[in-house]
Amino acid sequence: MATSLNLRQKQTSCIVRLLNLNQPPNAGAISEDAYKILILDRFCRDVLSPLIHVKDLRKHGITLYFVIDKERQAVPGVPAIYFVQPTPANVARIAVDASKGLYESFHLNFSSSIPRPLLEDLAAGVLKAESAHRISKLFDQYLEFVTLEDSLFSLAQRDTYIQLNDPSATDLEIEAIIEKIAAGLFCVLATLGVVPVIRCARGGPAEMVASALDSRLRDHLIVKNNLFNEGGNLSSAFQRPVLCLFDRNFELAVGIQHDWSYRVLTHDVLALKLNRVTVQGEKSAAKSYELDESDQFWVSNSWSPFPKVAEEIEIQLSKYKQDVDEVNRRTGGKDGAEFHGTDLIGNTQHLMNAVNSLPELTERKKMIDKHTNIATVLLGEIKERSLDTYCTLEDDMLSKGNVDRSALVGLLKGKGTKTDKLRLAITYLLAMETTPVSELEQIEEALVMSEVDISAFQYVKKIKSLTASFASSATASSRSNIVDWAEKLYGQSISAVTAGMKNLLSGERQLALTRIVEALMEGKPNPEIETYLSFDPRSPRAASSAHLKGPFKEAIVFMIGGGNYIEYRSLLELAQRTLPAKHVIYGTTEVLDGSEFVEQLTILGQKTGYGNTNVRVN
């Protein structure tokens, strides 16, 4: 489907242009055999990594690349392209590099708009060192985000969930985080060239980000030559995407649960990062693999349940062996023998065909070996930790709202890491409408016996009891005390917590996030979204928001405080099952697996005073 929302393609185009000294590729700015050096900071290296592999940099005339904060030798007579964040440290380093004359000319690209004070610092630094002539050009690139797939991006802003929910966070600190998220989203929208209609729940971080982003877009749209001019003539909201903002507390369990699909297991167990995974072989050294759209097996099978993937590897291996045997048979080789060029003797009629099929067979074998290695390590972990049992038990609890208590306690005392057990216990808390005190004590006891830090468990239990108190609170005074306490403790409005609990206790397995996104895209009257706020940065502030309700063909869904592959899969399925097909892209402050998210809950539990695993808070 043709869409304006191919983020990967658009960000890659921006980076290719940057690597060609901000000229269209092959515009004659620099000959292909000329040398160029690329200087990155660690953040921008991560931006580049999923889009352009190191081996492909040479195609764009980049012969060497370095990290900015490492000592570097001078390379005279060569232009250097800097792609870095606009930070005081980076600006100071550029000024030093220019003063030392490390490179012939400096082409500076900042990942987002450089603030005026930093620009003045840079100017002062190069003037003082009489090296201003080395600075060729300076560009604001609006690329401060990481695109992992066509429909998946991350702002790579770590620990946002902790920062937004930290009981000791000041208003100024919260505002700074909100502004940083809004700035990252502005970069995404500038790269896409779209000004969306913004929708979010009332209260909490989602509304704060929506408001900050709305202001930022409005201020920018006043400028004559703004970044969104091409899209300025759209006549109605129907051709614009909707940006749906959510806060992680909207639906906690999905960030914690175990999952049985190949992709989520690879992320969870093998720490998939930036589309790359490292696997430790039994006898061989660790191997690093790319898992992206260039890997056809991954594209076809990454969402399949793990047993199905194991079957598919067997099928591919068997097919490969048949094809090798066929080539060997036709060229006089031996049946079943590994295929080598030296076997190609005998029947010259088939020789050329065999030679032509060799690269394709070699690639297939590499792909099969790669996924065999990954699947073997995953299988070992599944057996070692009983991950299949965790998945089944959690899925039952979340979809049916009931639990086999002896199986639950048995698993908490049995196989699995401490984090596996903690995730299971928290999923139980979130899935059950009522949790009898005796049952909770039994679960806490099992966790403590397994030496699990239960801070995160206590933290989630407190949110849950708070929600129950809020729901049953009769008098206005007790209600307002709880609200005050919640706002201080969780840095957000109680209504956001309550809404999250309703989603968790709904007993429906379709994710609440997907249900709400579908409703927001349809734009029909729906009690679940009637209180959702609308912002349109293109319309006067006082204008009616009636036209903002949709329907929308395209949506950008953004999760504040950490997203995950389970939500991403659910949104992809939503886009595919609607007719005509819709287009949905999913973004988040950072992509977290269940263990990483529980770690953040643990830190919050400790900050809130639940640090001692032996103290039980009832």
Secondary structure as UniProt FT lines:
FT   HELIX           7..19
FT   TURN            20..22
FT   TURN            25..26
FT   TURN            32..33
FT   STRAND          36..40
FT   HELIX           42..48
FT   TURN            49..51
FT   HELIX           54..60
FT   STRAND          62..67
FT   TURN            68..69
FT   TURN            76..77
FT   STRAND          79..84
FT   HELIX           88..99
FT   TURN            100..101
FT   STRAND          105..110
FT   HELIX           116..128
FT   TURN            129..130
FT   HELIX           132..134
FT   STRAND          135..140
FT   STRAND          146..149
FT   TURN            150..151
FT   STRAND          152..154
FT   TURN            158..159
FT   HELIX           160..165
FT   TURN            167..168
FT   HELIX           171..192
FT   STRAND          197..200
FT   HELIX           204..221
FT   TURN            224..225
FT   TURN            227..228
FT   HELIX           229..233
FT   HELIX           237..239
FT   STRAND          242..247
FT   HELIX           248..250
FT   HELIX           253..255
FT   HELIX           262..270
FT   TURN            274..275
FT   STRAND          276..279
FT   STRAND          287..290
FT   TURN            293..294
FT   HELIX           296..301
FT   TURN            302..303
FT   HELIX           306..330
FT   TURN            331..332
FT   TURN            335..336
FT   HELIX           341..343
FT   HELIX           348..350
FT   HELIX           351..385
FT   HELIX           387..400
FT   HELIX           405..413
FT   HELIX           418..431
FT   HELIX           437..449
FT   TURN            450..451
FT   HELIX           455..472
FT   HELIX           476..490
FT   HELIX           494..504
FT   HELIX           512..522
FT   TURN            527..531
FT   STRAND          533..535
FT   TURN            537..538
FT   TURN            541..542
FT   HELIX           546..549
FT   STRAND          554..560
FT   HELIX           565..577
FT   STRAND          583..588
FT   HELIX           594..607
FT   TURN            608..609
FT   TURN            613..614
//
